[in-house]
């Protein structure tokens, strides 16, 4: 449907807006703000219960990288950090619920949701996207 395609297109662009906001000296709130303002400007909702994260010796490490936020807040980014940016965007309400299997997550109102993710290395210049071919 056109609505589903809009959801996919906005979510794909949102991850790239987050990537462009990721550079040494910026903060995790700058990433979240870039994602949130774009998504909400397109009339969609950003999931708040799940966020991006640092990657290192473990898959999910600090810092948390929310997909929402205020500029110049959060953890400062430094060269050498590796983070995952993963906006989850809903057509309806931003809230989600987890099924009894403790794995499956659904939107609270049954609306469609989309999720894109990239892992990137923070450098002295533009972030290097590590999950591209």
C-alpha positions as CSV (number, residue, x, y, z in Angstrom):
1,X,0.0,0.0,0.0
2,X,1.1,3.6,-0.4
3,X,1.1,4.0,3.4
4,X,3.4,1.0,3.9
5,X,5.7,2.2,1.2
6,X,5.9,5.6,2.9
7,X,6.7,3.9,6.2
8,X,9.5,2.0,4.6
9,X,10.9,5.0,2.7
10,X,10.9,7.2,5.8
11,X,12.5,4.6,8.0
12,X,15.3,4.0,5.4
13,X,15.9,7.7,5.2
14,X,15.8,8.1,9.0
15,X,18.7,5.7,9.5
16,X,20.8,7.7,7.0
17,X,19.9,11.0,8.8
18,X,21.2,9.4,12.0
19,X,24.4,8.3,10.2
20,X,25.0,11.8,8.9
21,X,24.6,13.2,12.4
22,X,27.2,10.7,13.7
23,X,30.7,12.2,13.8
24,X,33.4,12.8,16.4
25,X,32.3,15.6,18.8
26,X,28.6,15.1,18.2
27,X,26.4,13.4,20.9
28,X,23.9,10.6,20.9
29,X,21.2,13.1,21.4
30,X,22.2,14.7,18.0
31,X,21.6,11.4,16.3
32,X,18.2,10.9,18.0
33,X,17.1,14.4,17.2
34,X,18.0,14.0,13.5
35,X,15.9,10.8,13.4
36,X,13.0,12.0,15.5
37,X,12.4,15.4,13.8
38,X,12.5,13.8,10.4
39,X,10.2,10.8,11.3
40,X,7.6,13.0,13.2
41,X,7.7,15.6,10.4
42,X,6.6,12.8,8.1
43,X,3.6,12.1,10.4
44,X,5.0,8.8,11.8
45,X,5.9,7.7,15.3
46,X,9.4,6.6,16.6
47,X,9.5,3.7,18.9
48,X,11.1,4.6,22.3
49,X,11.4,1.3,24.1
50,X,14.2,0.1,21.8
51,X,17.3,2.0,20.8
52,X,20.6,1.7,19.0
53,X,23.7,0.8,21.0
54,X,27.4,0.6,21.1
55,X,29.1,-2.6,19.7
56,X,32.4,-4.0,21.0
57,X,33.3,-7.2,22.7
58,X,29.5,-7.7,23.2
59,X,26.7,-7.2,20.7
60,X,24.9,-4.6,22.9
61,X,27.1,-2.2,24.8
62,X,27.0,1.4,26.0
63,X,26.3,3.9,24.8
64,X,22.6,3.7,24.3
65,X,21.8,5.5,21.0
66,X,18.1,6.6,21.2
67,X,16.2,7.3,18.0
68,X,14.8,10.4,19.7
69,X,16.3,13.2,21.7
70,X,17.5,16.7,22.1
71,X,20.6,18.2,20.4
72,X,23.8,18.4,22.4
73,X,22.7,15.8,25.0
74,X,23.8,12.3,25.7
75,X,27.1,10.5,25.2
76,X,29.8,12.3,23.2
77,X,31.1,10.4,20.2
78,X,34.8,9.7,19.9
79,X,36.9,8.3,17.0
80,X,37.1,4.5,17.4
81,X,33.7,4.1,18.8
82,X,31.4,1.6,17.0
83,X,27.7,2.1,17.2
84,X,24.5,0.7,15.7
85,X,21.8,3.1,14.6
86,X,18.4,1.4,14.2
87,X,15.3,3.5,14.0
88,X,12.0,1.6,14.4
89,X,9.1,3.6,13.0
90,X,5.4,3.0,13.4
91,X,2.4,4.1,11.3
92,X,0.3,4.5,14.5
93,X,1.2,4.8,18.2
94,X,4.9,4.7,19.1
95,X,4.4,2.1,21.9
96,X,5.0,-1.6,21.6
97,X,4.3,-4.8,23.5
98,X,6.2,-8.1,23.7
99,X,4.4,-11.4,23.2
100,X,4.5,-14.2,25.7
101,X,7.4,-15.8,23.9
102,X,9.5,-12.9,25.2
103,X,10.9,-12.3,21.7
104,X,8.2,-11.1,19.3
105,X,7.4,-7.4,19.5
106,X,4.3,-5.8,18.1
107,X,2.9,-2.3,18.0
108,X,0.4,-1.7,20.8
109,X,-2.3,-0.7,18.3
110,X,-1.5,-3.3,15.6
111,X,-0.2,-0.7,13.1
112,X,2.6,-1.5,10.7
113,X,6.2,-0.9,11.8
114,X,9.5,-0.8,9.9
115,X,13.1,-1.1,11.1
116,X,16.4,-0.4,9.4
117,X,19.8,-0.8,11.0
118,X,23.5,0.0,10.2
119,X,26.6,-0.3,12.2
120,X,29.2,2.4,11.9
121,X,32.6,3.4,13.1
122,X,33.1,6.9,14.3
123,X,36.2,8.5,12.7
124,X,37.8,11.9,12.6
125,X,35.7,12.7,9.5
126,X,32.4,11.1,8.3
127,X,31.3,7.9,10.0
128,X,32.3,4.7,8.2
129,X,29.3,2.5,7.6
130,X,30.5,-1.1,8.3
131,X,27.4,-2.9,7.2
132,X,27.4,-2.0,3.5
133,X,28.7,-4.5,0.9
